[in-house]
Amino acid sequence: MEITGLIRLGIKAAGPRLRTLRAAHGSYTFASFNAPRLASAVAQCGYAGGKIVPVLALGINDSFSTPPATISANITSIINTLEAAGAPRMMAMPPTRPSSAWDSSYTGGRTYDAALGAIRQSYRSRNVLTVPIDGFDYINSGAYQEGLHYNDAGMDANALRFIEYVAERG
């Protein structure tokens, strides 16, 4: 989670307001979300009667150095904690394939595909709604800033896919 704990109020419109909490930054992995950090996120999301509806958007950093079984165990721990905190629903945005410039960053026989498989299976087994952003060609669309993290166009593309996905499911 973003340790600053910044909570923003959503667009002013009729009806309930949406408070958003950004809960990660560029170097985080699933293991970064230990019990104190998750407790902090839950408390911040509960501010003024809000509910925590997590959107898990992690995994690319894990793919470089964490075995798939450990990735799955870390995801399970996060989901267990969030369920115990009363999260009524969870969503995820899986990591997207980095450019080939990052291939040498995979060590010990690890691959993007193995990590993505573990991540998708973990979400599927726990009924986490998964926004299918990993099928979009971020590399050739100019949506990465350095072949790994999204630039403004990539963030806009993700936001659009997220909104469309949620709108289709109500």
Long-range contacts (C-beta under 8 A, 24 or more apart in sequence): 1-33, 1-37, 1-38, 1-40, 1-41, 1-44, 5-40, 5-44, 7-44, 7-47, 19-45, 19-47, 19-48, 19-50, 21-45, 23-54, 24-57, 24-58, 26-149, 27-61, 28-58, 28-61, 29-58, 29-61, 29-62, 29-66, 29-74, 30-58, 30-59, 30-62, 30-66, 30-71, 30-74, 30-75, 30-78, 31-62, 31-66, 31-70, 31-74, 33-58, 33-74, 33-78, 35-81, 38-78, 38-81, 38-82, 38-85, 39-85, 42-82, 42-85, 51-86, 51-87, 51-88, 52-82, 52-85, 52-86, 52-87, 53-87, 53-88, 53-89, 53-90, 53-91, 54-82, 54-87, 54-90, 54-91, 55-90, 55-91, 55-92, 55-93, 55-131, 55-162, 56-90, 56-91, 56-92, 56-93, 56-123, 56-128, 57-92, 57-93, 57-158, 58-95, 59-94, 59-95, 59-115, 59-116, 59-119, 60-95, 60-96, 60-98, 60-148, 62-95, 62-115, 62-119, 63-95, 63-106, 63-110, 63-111, 63-112, 63-114, 63-115, 63-116, 64-102, 64-105, 64-106, 64-107, 64-110, 65-107, 65-108, 65-110, 66-110, 66-115, 67-108, 67-110, 68-110, 68-114, 68-115, 68-117, 68-118, 69-118, 71-115, 71-118, 71-119, 71-122, 72-118, 72-119, 72-121, 72-122, 75-119, 75-122, 75-123, 76-122, 76-126, 79-122, 79-126, 79-128, 89-129, 90-126, 90-128, 90-129, 91-128, 91-129, 91-130, 91-131, 91-162, 91-166, 92-119, 92-123, 92-128, 92-129, 92-130, 92-131, 93-130, 93-131, 93-133, 93-158, 93-162, 94-119, 94-120, 94-123, 94-130, 94-131, 94-132, 94-133, 94-134, 95-119, 95-134, 96-133, 96-134, 96-136, 96-138, 97-134, 97-138, 97-139, 98-139, 98-144, 98-147, 98-148, 99-139, 99-144, 99-147, 99-148, 101-147, 102-147, 102-148, 129-165, 129-169, 131-161, 131-162, 131-165, 132-161, 132-165, 133-157, 133-158, 133-161, 133-162, 136-161
